[in-house]
Amino acid sequence: MITARPVTTDDARWMDYALRLGRRALGTTLENPNVGCVIVRDNRVVGVGWTRPGGRPHAETEALHMAGQEARGATAYVTLEPCAHHGRTPPCAEALASAGIARVVTAVEDPDPRVSGGGHAILRAAGLQVDIGLREEAARRDMAGFLTRMTKKRPYVVLKLAVSADDKIAAGAGQRTAISGPEAKARVHLLRALCDAILVGMGTVLADDPELTCRLPGLEGRSPKPFVLSRKRDLPSNSNLGRSGAEVLRGSPADVAFEFGRRGINRLMVEGGAQVARSFLEAGLVDEFHVIRAAATLGPAGVDALAGLAMDRALLPFGVREQEKLGSDVLTVYEARTN
């Protein structure tokens, strides 16, 4: 982290605002990062923006458009280094400088090789004051999808499992079993809305016939693109995913993860079943593990949540990030310590 001068309490407040704006874009920006931008002049917000659906316009462009002439002499708080390359639009770094912005505060330097310090260099060359690293940890978490794809060539992988108190996911093989309550199910739909793609195994398709959509009021348009992992079988044409046009992928978890990265997928949600979950865990590809635990047990005839892999062993590479009670269920979010 390189900082031109110590930041103030007001700086932190405005960057927190920019982070909240950037979170609005999670799961909607295709291959682009979910960036937030706040422009402040005389301690007053004159412009705000976040990456729009599909990745354009960028957050800085939106905020500058709102600010207009009041951008001159103002400070821009941006959650990611402004872009430095010419694409469908000119570089945001040049747009900030041309608008007369006096100071730019960013949370994270962009690892994209087309940027990677170039945006900050453009700003400094134009005479702007540049401060880097404010709220870096929070910004890295918010933009983990894009940052992971840039550095590891694969998406940030979120694994979700709903399990009984004795670590089962179904009462028996092939049986559709309701594990969690309505509050937990609503949270799962919200998680789907924050991801670009969602993946299940063919066993889950045959047992549960899922839709894999977000069905929260107002967020129906935020459903992730559905995929099914299968070695040999094709989707049944009369299944929900068969009718919706989900794509079947072949190969190992690593093959699939890198294919998603090649396609520009930033955040991938893996939603089962047991064998798929185990294979992603054993391949070291899970960055975030959401475990929804119910109070009831299903007994020895139930289907193991991780296809024979003990839950306590699976959790060894993870630390608890947060825990929340959802109705009668408990959600624990685990975060990989090394991924």
matplotlib code that plots the C-alpha trace (Angstrom):
import matplotlib.pyplot as plt

x = [0.0, 1.3, -0.3, 0.5, -0.8, -2.6, -6.3, -9.0, -12.2, -14.2, -12.1, -13.0, -16.7, -16.8, -14.9, -17.4, -20.1, -18.3, -18.0, -21.8, -22.4, -20.0, -21.9, -25.0, -23.3, -22.3, -23.3, -24.2, -21.0, -20.0, -16.2, -15.8, -15.3, -18.1, -16.7, -18.3, -17.4, -18.3, -17.2, -17.1, -16.6, -16.5, -17.6, -20.7, -21.5, -21.8, -21.7, -22.1, -21.8, -21.4, -20.6, -23.8, -25.2, -23.0, -20.0, -20.6, -20.7, -18.0, -18.6, -16.4, -18.2, -21.6, -20.3, -18.7, -21.9, -23.8, -21.2, -20.9, -18.9, -18.9, -16.3, -13.6, -11.5, -13.3, -12.1, -13.1, -13.3, -13.1, -13.0, -10.6, -7.8, -9.4, -8.8, -5.9, -6.7, -8.8, -11.8, -15.3, -14.8, -11.7, -9.8, -11.5, -8.2, -8.1, -11.8, -11.2, -8.2, -10.1, -13.0, -10.7, -10.8, -8.1, -7.6, -8.3, -8.5, -8.6, -8.9, -7.1, -4.6, -6.0, -4.1, -5.4, -2.2, -3.8, -4.0, -1.7, -0.6, -1.2, -4.3, -2.6, 0.3, -2.0, -3.6, -0.2, 1.1, -1.9, -1.1, -3.7, -3.0, -3.4, -3.9, -4.1, -5.1, -8.0, -10.4, -8.3, -9.4, -13.1, -12.7, -10.8, -13.6, -16.2, -14.3, -12.9, -14.5, -12.7, -9.4, -9.4, -10.0, -7.2, -4.7, -5.7, -7.5, -10.6, -13.7, -14.1, -15.9, -18.7, -19.9, -23.3, -24.7, -27.8, -27.2, -29.0, -27.6, -25.8, -24.3, -26.8, -28.3, -31.1, -33.1, -32.0, -30.4, -32.4, -34.9, -35.8, -35.5, -36.3, -33.5, -33.7, -36.6, -37.9, -35.5, -32.5, -33.9, -34.4, -30.7, -29.7, -31.7, -29.9, -26.5, -27.5, -28.3, -24.7, -23.1, -22.5, -22.9, -24.2, -23.2, -24.7, -24.0, -26.3, -27.3, -28.8, -30.7, -32.2, -33.0, -34.3, -35.1, -33.9, -34.5, -31.4, -33.0, -33.3, -36.9, -36.7, -39.2, -37.5, -34.4, -35.8, -33.6, -30.4, -30.5, -27.0, -26.3, -26.9, -24.5, -24.5, -21.3, -21.7, -19.2, -21.5, -25.2, -27.0, -29.8, -33.2, -35.2, -38.2, -36.2, -36.4, -32.7, -33.3, -36.1, -34.2, -31.2, -28.6, -25.2, -23.6, -19.9, -17.5, -14.2, -12.5, -13.3, -10.1, -10.9, -14.3, -13.0, -10.5, -13.1, -15.3, -12.3, -11.7, -15.4, -15.0, -17.1, -16.1, -18.2, -19.3, -21.8, -21.5, -24.8, -24.3, -24.6, -22.4, -19.8, -19.4, -19.0, -16.4, -14.5, -14.3, -13.1, -10.5, -9.2, -8.7, -11.0, -13.5, -12.9, -16.1, -18.1, -21.7, -23.1, -26.8, -27.3, -30.8, -31.6, -33.1, -31.2, -31.8, -30.2, -27.7, -29.8, -29.3, -26.9, -23.6, -23.2, -19.7, -19.9, -17.9, -15.6, -16.0, -17.3, -14.7, -11.9, -13.3, -13.4, -9.7, -8.5, -11.2, -11.9, -15.2, -16.0, -19.6, -22.5, -26.2, -29.4, -32.0, -35.3, -34.6, -31.4, -27.9, -25.8, -22.0, -19.8, -16.3, -13.5, -10.5, -7.3, -4.9, -7.0]
y = [0.0, 3.5, 6.5, 10.1, 11.5, 10.3, 9.8, 11.4, 10.2, 11.9, 10.1, 6.8, 7.8, 8.6, 5.4, 3.4, 5.0, 4.1, 0.5, 0.3, 1.6, -1.0, -3.8, -2.9, -4.2, -7.6, -10.3, -7.9, -6.6, -9.7, -9.7, -6.2, -5.4, -4.1, -0.6, 2.3, 6.0, 9.0, 12.6, 15.0, 18.8, 21.0, 18.0, 17.5, 14.7, 16.0, 12.7, 9.0, 6.0, 2.2, -0.2, -0.6, -4.0, -5.5, -3.6, -0.3, 2.6, 2.5, 3.9, 7.0, 7.8, 7.8, 9.9, 12.5, 12.8, 13.5, 15.9, 18.0, 21.2, 20.6, 17.9, 20.6, 20.8, 17.8, 14.5, 11.2, 8.1, 5.0, 1.4, 0.3, 2.0, 3.8, 2.1, 3.1, 1.3, 2.3, 0.0, 0.9, 4.1, 6.2, 5.5, 6.6, 8.0, 10.4, 11.3, 12.1, 14.3, 16.1, 16.8, 18.8, 16.4, 17.5, 14.3, 10.6, 8.2, 4.5, 1.3, -1.2, -1.2, -3.0, -6.3, -6.3, -6.1, -3.5, -1.2, -2.4, 1.0, 2.7, 4.5, 6.0, 7.0, 8.9, 10.8, 11.7, 12.8, 15.1, 16.7, 15.0, 14.0, 10.2, 8.2, 4.4, 1.7, 3.2, 0.4, -2.1, -5.2, -4.5, -3.6, -6.8, -8.8, -7.0, -7.4, -10.8, -12.2, -9.9, -9.9, -13.7, -14.0, -11.6, -13.3, -16.9, -17.1, -18.6, -17.2, -16.7, -19.9, -19.8, -23.3, -23.5, -26.5, -27.0, -29.8, -31.5, -31.6, -34.9, -33.5, -35.1, -33.4, -35.8, -38.5, -41.1, -41.4, -39.6, -38.3, -34.6, -33.5, -30.0, -29.2, -25.5, -23.1, -20.1, -17.6, -19.6, -20.2, -16.5, -16.0, -18.5, -16.7, -13.5, -15.2, -16.4, -12.8, -11.8, -14.4, -14.5, -18.3, -21.2, -24.9, -28.2, -31.8, -34.0, -35.9, -32.8, -32.2, -35.7, -35.7, -32.1, -30.7, -27.3, -24.0, -22.2, -18.8, -15.9, -15.6, -12.7, -9.9, -7.3, -9.4, -11.9, -10.4, -11.1, -14.9, -16.3, -18.3, -22.0, -24.8, -28.5, -30.6, -34.1, -36.6, -38.4, -37.5, -34.7, -32.7, -34.3, -32.2, -32.1, -30.8, -27.2, -26.7, -28.5, -26.2, -23.1, -23.9, -24.6, -25.6, -29.0, -28.9, -31.9, -32.2, -31.8, -29.0, -27.4, -27.6, -26.1, -23.4, -22.2, -22.4, -20.1, -17.8, -17.8, -16.8, -13.8, -15.3, -13.5, -15.2, -18.8, -20.4, -24.2, -25.5, -29.3, -32.1, -34.0, -35.3, -31.9, -30.2, -32.7, -32.5, -28.7, -28.8, -31.4, -29.4, -26.4, -24.3, -23.1, -19.6, -19.2, -22.0, -21.2, -24.0, -23.8, -26.1, -27.3, -28.5, -31.9, -35.1, -37.4, -40.5, -43.1, -43.7, -40.1, -38.9, -37.6, -33.9, -34.4, -37.9, -39.5, -36.6, -35.6, -32.0, -31.2, -32.3, -30.4, -27.2, -27.4, -24.9, -22.4, -19.9, -18.7, -15.2, -14.8, -16.6, -15.8, -17.4, -17.7, -18.8, -22.3, -22.7, -21.4, -20.0, -20.1, -18.5, -19.9, -18.2, -20.0, -19.1, -19.5, -19.2]
z = [0.0, -1.0, 0.6, -0.3, 3.0, 6.1, 5.5, 7.7, 9.3, 6.6, 4.0, 5.6, 5.7, 2.0, 1.0, 3.0, 1.0, -2.2, -1.0, -0.4, -3.9, -5.4, -3.6, -5.6, -8.7, -7.4, -9.9, -12.7, -14.2, -16.4, -16.6, -15.1, -11.4, -9.2, -8.5, -6.5, -6.7, -4.7, -5.6, -2.8, -2.9, 0.3, 2.3, 0.2, -2.2, -5.8, -7.7, -7.1, -9.4, -9.5, -12.4, -14.4, -15.5, -18.2, -16.9, -18.6, -17.9, -15.2, -11.7, -12.3, -15.6, -13.8, -10.9, -13.1, -15.2, -12.0, -10.6, -13.8, -13.2, -9.5, -10.1, -10.5, -7.4, -5.8, -4.4, -5.9, -3.7, -5.9, -4.6, -7.4, -9.3, -12.3, -15.6, -17.8, -21.1, -24.1, -24.6, -25.6, -23.5, -22.8, -19.6, -16.4, -15.1, -18.0, -17.5, -13.8, -14.7, -17.6, -15.3, -12.9, -10.0, -7.6, -5.5, -6.0, -3.1, -4.1, -2.0, -4.2, -7.0, -10.1, -10.8, -14.4, -16.5, -18.7, -15.6, -12.7, -11.5, -14.9, -13.8, -10.8, -13.0, -15.3, -12.4, -10.9, -14.3, -14.6, -11.2, -9.1, -5.6, -5.2, -2.0, -2.2, 0.3, 2.3, 3.3, 1.3, 3.1, 2.7, -0.9, -1.6, -0.1, -2.1, -5.3, -4.6, -7.7, -10.1, -8.1, -7.9, -11.7, -12.4, -10.2, -10.3, -13.7, -12.1, -10.3, -6.6, -5.6, -3.0, -1.9, -0.2, 1.6, 3.7, 6.2, 9.0, 12.6, 11.7, 8.4, 6.0, 2.9, 2.2, 4.0, 1.4, -2.0, -4.7, -2.2, -2.3, 1.3, 2.7, 5.1, 5.8, 6.6, 4.7, 6.2, 5.2, 1.7, 1.2, 2.1, -0.5, -3.1, -2.1, -2.4, -5.9, -6.9, -5.9, -8.2, -11.9, -12.4, -10.4, -10.7, -9.5, -10.3, -12.4, -9.3, -7.9, -11.1, -11.1, -7.4, -6.9, -10.3, -9.2, -11.0, -9.6, -10.0, -7.6, -6.7, -4.2, -5.1, -7.2, -7.8, -10.2, -13.0, -10.9, -11.4, -12.1, -15.3, -14.5, -15.3, -14.6, -14.1, -15.6, -16.8, -19.3, -19.0, -20.7, -19.1, -19.2, -21.6, -19.3, -16.3, -15.2, -16.1, -19.4, -20.3, -19.2, -21.3, -18.7, -20.0, -19.2, -18.5, -18.5, -16.8, -13.4, -11.0, -11.9, -15.6, -15.0, -12.8, -15.4, -18.1, -16.1, -15.7, -19.4, -19.9, -17.6, -14.7, -11.5, -8.8, -9.1, -6.6, -6.2, -4.8, -4.7, -4.6, -2.2, -4.7, -6.5, -3.1, -2.0, -5.3, -5.2, -1.6, -2.2, -5.2, -3.0, -5.1, -2.5, -1.3, 0.8, 2.4, 3.5, 5.8, 6.7, 9.6, 10.7, 14.1, 13.1, 12.3, 9.4, 10.8, 9.4, 6.3, 5.2, 2.5, 3.7, 3.0, 1.5, 0.0, 2.9, 3.6, 7.3, 7.7, 10.4, 8.2, 5.2, 7.4, 8.4, 5.8, 6.7, 9.5, 10.6, 9.2, 10.5, 12.0, 12.0, 13.1, 10.3, 11.8, 13.2, 11.2, 11.7, 8.9, 9.3, 6.7, 6.5, 4.6, 3.2, 5.1, 2.1, -1.1]

ax = plt.figure().add_subplot(projection="3d")
ax.plot(x, y, z, "-o")
ax.set_aspect("equal")
plt.show()
